[in-house]
């Protein structure tokens, strides 16, 4: 007999999918009417025609609808939604009137404090309490900004979010964590619905509102698991699942430092733009990223269930980084 929480999770996924799938065309019309569109600039924004924002609003509402129906509210959840909503509004403001870097960071920091107050921080014995809060804050700010930075190509940030959410969902199913399964189902539905409209050639973009909200939610999800219970270094698993956006963040900081550009200023040094300049189609990049994410899931999950050793994990990570650095080396040399 199928457990009740699985039925509830399927219902949450379906409801969130349908709400977002219905809302996206509405958001497209509203965005065009309000001229809330992303104008191409020929540098980072290389799309051919103005494309509406507001995709993040549709994803948020789809998630919120399913969540309110399927999961009871508690004080921690109110703080969680306060942080998520704050990220959404900071992104909306930045989409409308570009914020300065310190203003945007301040909004992200306030959202991070909400998440920390809700109890989303490292609790493994490996970390002392002195380090758990700052390390957790650093992780959240890194993932939030990583998804904001990787959102420079049709469907890319959405696909990475789908892959990461599916990876965490599989872990929650495997270790029988019903509440986490339901939460992730609420989030996966709107991502799948939005990807239909966001895939190349995109009809709508997430905007900063969507990328910050998605990054914030995926930054907090790992704190719902007790990784140390599964394997001694289990906390490495979320890093593996989210390796691509994290590497995008790290390499952009390095490249911009090399070029003498402040790390918080935009530049066309994103890996997706680089691949397009070298003849890759957007569809090929999405397939490549999808396969890479599936591989990372396999590696991370295998390590989590002790199917591979820490030594083997380090070897795989070194090989992965060698390939990534080789690509970046070419990019820097241009």
C-alpha positions, -999 to +999 in steps of 0.1 A: +000+000+000+013+034-010+020+055+021-002+086+026+026+111+024+035+099-011-001+106-023+001+140-006+034+147-023+020+138-057-009+161-050+014+189-040+035+185-071+004+185-094-012+215-077+020+236-078+026+226-114-008+235-126-009+269-107+024+280-122+016+266-156-016+287-156+001+318-141+031+321-164+010+333-195-008+358-172+026+371-160+038+374-195+009+396-205+012+417-173+049+422-179+045+433-215+017+457-205+039+472-177+070+471-199+086+450-173+110+433-197+147+425-200+162+445-228+192+429-247+225+447-243+247+426-266+271+417-238+256+395-212+220+399-223+224+385-258+187+375-265+173+389-297+142+407-284+129+421-251+117+393-228+094+397-199+104+391-163+080+380-135+087+343-140+098+341-104+064+354-092+047+325-109+071+300-094+067+315-060+029+315-061+028+279-073+050+268-045+032+289-019-002+275-029+008+239-027+027+245+005-002+261+023-025+233+013-003+204+022+020+215+051+008+230+084+023+264+094+046+267+123+067+295+137+098+282+119+079+281+086+067+317+090+104+328+093+112+306+063+086+323+042+096+357+055+131+350+042+119+336+009+095+364+003+121+390+012+144+375-015+116+376-040+109+413-033+146+423-033+148+406-068+117+424-080+130+458-070+163+450-086+145+440-118+126+473-118+152+497-105+187+481-105+200+481-069+236+488-059+256+458-049+256+466-012+218+472-012+212+438-029+236+421-005+218+437+025+185+423+014+201+388+010+217+391+044+183+400+061+168+369+044+197+348+056+191+360+092+155+349+089+166+314+078+191+312+106+165+323+131+142+296+118+168+270+127+184+264+093+221+261+102+247+234+107+240+211+136+266+184+130+290+176+158+319+181+134+312+219+136+313+238+169+285+262+176+309+291+171+315+282+135+281+267+126+263+301+122+288+319+101+295+288+079+257+284+074+253+321+065+282+319+041+267+288+025+233+305+021+247+337+006+269+316-018+240+295-031+217+325-034+243+345-055+253+314-074+218+309-088+215+346-095+248+345-115+240+313-134+207+327-147+221+342-179+208+317-205+174+303-214+164+275-191+198+271-174+191+282-138+157+265-139+172+232-151+199+233-125+172+239-098+152+210-111+182+187-110+192+198-075+156+195-062+152+161-077+185+150-061+174+161-027+140+146-032+154+112-040+175+114-008+145+123+012+125+094-003+154+070+003+157+079+039+120+082+045+116+119+054+079+126+046+079+164+054+109+170+033+095+150+004+063+171+005+082+204+007+104+195-023+074+183-043+058+217-037+089+232-052+096+208-080+061+213-096+065+250-104+100+245-116+089+219-141+060+241-152+081+272-156+108+253-176+082+247-203+081+285-209+117+292-200+134+267-223+150+280-255+137+302-270+125+316-236+091+333-235+098+346-200+127+349-176+129+343-138+144+377-133+164+384-101+132+378-081+130+342-093+167+334-092+171+348-056+140+329-044+152+296-060+187+301-046+173+309-011+151+278-010+179+254-023+203+270+002+181+261+031+170+226+020+203+208+030+197+219+066+166+197+067+188+166+065+210+150+092+239+143+068+262+130+096+237+103+104+242+087+070+279+089+067+307+107+086+313+134+059+277+134+046+276+172+047+297+171+015+266+158-004+248+191-009+281+206-022+282+179-048+246+183-058+251+221-062+286+219-076+278+236-110+263+268-097+290+269-070+317+265-096+301+293-117+303+316-086+339+306-078+352+309-114+335+342-120+352+356-089+386+343-101+382+356-136+369+390-126+398+393-102+422+384-129+407+410-152+406+436-125+368+437-124+350+439-090+335+405-084+300+420-080+300+437-114+286+419-144+308+405-172+304+381-201+325+354-185+298+329-176+305+294-187+272+292-207+281+324-227+316+310-233+302+277-247+278+296-269+307+317-283+324+284-291+296+271-312+274+253-286+237+257-290+216+265-260+199+231-263+233+213-263+244+232-232+212+222-214+217+186-223+253+188-212+244+204-179+216+179-173+239+149-178+266+165-156+240+171-129+228+135-131+265+124-128+270+146-097+238+131-082+251+096-088+285+104-072+269+123-042+243+097-035+268+068-039+291+085-013+261+092+010+252+055+011+289+045+015+290+029-020+322+048-027+350+058-003+361+093+006+394+086-014+374+077-045+352+108-040+384+130-039+397+114-071+364+120-089+363+156-076+399+162-088+391+149-122+360+170-124+379+201-114+407+194-139+381+195-167+365+226-154+398+244-149+409+235-184+378+252-198+383+282-175+420+285-186+409+288-222+384+315-212+410+335-193+434+333-221+409+350-245 
